[in-house]
Amino acid sequence: MNYLLSRKRPETAKQIVARAIDEAREQYKQHDVEIVVKKADKSRTGQQNKYFWALCGLIEQNTGTNKEDIKIRLMDACGFTRDIWSNGRPLTITLSTTVLNTQQFCTLIEATQSLCEALNMRYPLPVELGMQWT
């Protein structure tokens, strides 16, 4: 499990640290645990997120599949999942896009564009929508 301590929300830091310690202790009952502390990567941008959801909306219009389901399938296909323990059993969950950094989100967008192409759909490029990110 990954935990993010944001300097924008210092009031939650104690709660997040306590939750991380509790999770580590719980998992340690079953197996060895690795704890890593590192500088957080820059999170995905608002423009990336807006473009991703625009593409998911196009896919929804063309397939009838709910765009939230499309997101989950794409996230799973890209490997943006986590294995956790729940009630003593392993469980794989799909991450939220908010934990992806800008590079990971580019991977997700490329997978979404590939899905559009596989469905023979024309989709706008970010620049056509006045968007750009680095």
N, C-alpha and C positions, 0 to 999 in steps of 0.2 A: 504494500500500500504506500502511496506517495502522499506526503503532506506538504503543503505550501504555507510558509510563514510570510505574509505580505506586510511590508512596512507601511502600506496604505491602511492596514487594519490591525494595528498593534494590540488592540483590546482583545483580539481573539487568540493571540499567540499562546497564552497559558493553556487555554482549552485544547488547542491543536496539539501542543506538546504532550499534554496529559493523555489525549486520545492515542497518539503515536506510541507512547510508552505502554499503555494498556494493550494495544494491538501486538506490540513486540513481546510482551510478557505472555499473552495468550498463545501466540504462535510458538514461543520458546518451549511451551509445555509439550509440543508435538515434535519439534525438530530444531536444528540450529537456525539462528536468525542473523542476518547481516543488516547492520544499520549504517546508512550512508548519509552524510551531510554534505551538500554542495550548493553552490550559487544557483539560483533559479534561472532557467532560460527565459528569454523574452517570450511572453505569451502571444498567441495568435492575435492578429489585428482585427479590429472591427470591420475593416473592408474585406479581409479574407472571409470572415464569418458571413457577411452580407452576400458575398459572391457565392459561397458554398450553398447557402440556403436558396439563392436564386436558381442555381442549377438543380437542387433537389426539387424545387417547385416545378421546374420544367419537366423533370422526370415524372413527377407525380401527375402532371397534366397529361402526359403521353402514355402512362402505364396504369394509372388509377391506384398505384401503390402509395400509401401515406408517406409523406416526406420524412417523418420521424423514423419510420421503419427503414426507409432508404438510408438515412444517416446511420442507423445501427448496423445495417448490413455492410455499408462501406467501412465503418470504423472497425468492424470485425475482420473484414477482408484485408485491411491495412495492418492488422495486428495491434490495434489500439485497445487492448483489453488488459485486465489484471486478474490474476488468480488470488482469491482470498479464501479464508476459512470462515464458514458460517455454520454454527451448531455442530462443530467438529468435523465438517465435511468440506472438501475443496469445491470452490464455485468460481466460474469465470464470469466476470462482469465487463460490460462495455464502458469505457471511460467517457467522461464528458469532454466535449471539444474544448472546454475552457482550460483543461490541463495541457493541451498541446502547445508546443512552441511554434514559432513561425515556420520553421523548416518541416516539422511534422504536418502542419496544416497544409503546406504546399503539396506534400505527398497525398493527403486526403483529397485536395482539389484535383490533382492529376488523376486520381482513381475515379473521381466523379466525372471528369471530362471523358475518360476512357469508357465509362459506362454509357454516357451520352452517345459516343461514337459507336459502341456496340449495338445500341438501339437505333442507329441511323438517324440520330437527332442532330439538328444544327443547334449550336449553343453559342452565346456571345462570349468573347474574350473579355477579361477584366478591363482592358483599355477601352473597349467599345462601350463599357458602362461608366467610364470616367474613373476607374479604380486603378490603383497601383500599390504595390508593397514591395519591400525589399527583404 
